[in-house]
Amino acid sequence: TQTTWGLSRDDAGGFLPEYKAKDIVSGDPFVSLDQEGVGELIRIAAERGRAARPGLKLGICGEHGGDPASIDFCERVGLDYVSCS
């Protein structure tokens, strides 16, 4: 998320609440996975990684692992695990 959005989690706290208030973003991208942006990159990585190496195990860890919408997305794109550690 930080690399795709070009945002530091530390810096985003200073302006993200205002972005949310002005409907620039729908939620905190560090809490719930941005499925159209970051999610598309995850989908591409999973497809290409498994095309090159069938059986490749893929997953995510971090705050997104505790978000039901993010977990659902990861299941839909076929990730093997989600961890919130």
C-alpha positions in Angstrom: 0.0 0.0 0.0 2.7 2.5 0.9 4.7 1.9 -2.3 1.6 1.8 -4.6 0.1 4.9 -3.1 3.4 6.7 -2.6 2.4 7.4 1.0 4.1 6.8 4.3 1.8 5.5 6.9 3.4 8.0 9.3 2.8 11.0 7.0 -0.7 10.0 5.9 -2.1 10.5 9.4 -1.7 14.3 8.9 -4.0 14.5 5.8 -5.9 11.2 5.4 -8.7 12.3 7.8 -9.3 15.4 5.6 -9.2 13.2 2.4 -11.8 10.9 3.9 -14.0 13.9 5.0 -13.9 15.3 1.4 -14.6 11.8 -0.1 -11.2 11.7 -1.9 -10.7 8.3 -0.3 -13.4 6.0 1.0 -11.4 4.7 3.9 -8.0 4.2 5.3 -6.0 2.3 2.8 -3.7 1.1 5.6 -6.7 -0.6 7.3 -8.7 -1.9 4.3 -7.0 -3.0 1.1 -7.5 -0.8 -1.9 -8.9 -3.5 -4.1 -8.9 -1.5 -7.4 -5.3 -0.3 -7.1 -3.2 -2.4 -4.7 -5.6 -5.3 -5.2 -5.1 -5.3 -9.0 -1.3 -5.6 -8.4 -1.8 -8.5 -6.0 -4.0 -10.2 -8.6 -1.4 -9.7 -11.4 1.4 -10.9 -9.1 -0.6 -14.0 -8.1 -1.5 -14.9 -11.7 2.0 -14.3 -13.1 3.8 -15.9 -10.2 1.7 -19.1 -10.4 2.0 -19.2 -14.2 5.8 -19.2 -13.8 5.8 -21.5 -10.7 2.7 -23.7 -10.3 2.0 -24.4 -6.6 3.6 -21.1 -5.5 2.3 -20.3 -2.0 1.2 -16.6 -1.6 -0.3 -14.6 1.2 -0.3 -11.3 3.0 0.4 -10.2 6.6 -0.2 -7.0 8.5 -3.2 -4.9 9.3 -5.1 -5.9 6.2 -5.2 -9.4 7.6 -7.6 -8.2 10.3 -10.0 -6.5 7.8 -13.0 -8.7 6.7 -13.2 -7.0 3.2 -9.5 -7.5 2.7 -9.7 -11.1 3.8 -12.5 -11.7 1.3 -10.6 -10.1 -1.5 -7.5 -12.3 -0.8 -9.7 -15.4 -0.8 -11.3 -14.4 -4.1 -7.8 -13.9 -5.8 -6.7 -17.2 -4.4 -4.1 -16.3 -1.9 -3.1 -19.2 0.4 -3.0 -17.3 3.7 -3.8 -14.1 5.4 -2.1 -13.1 8.7 -2.6 -10.1 10.9 0.7 -10.4 12.7 
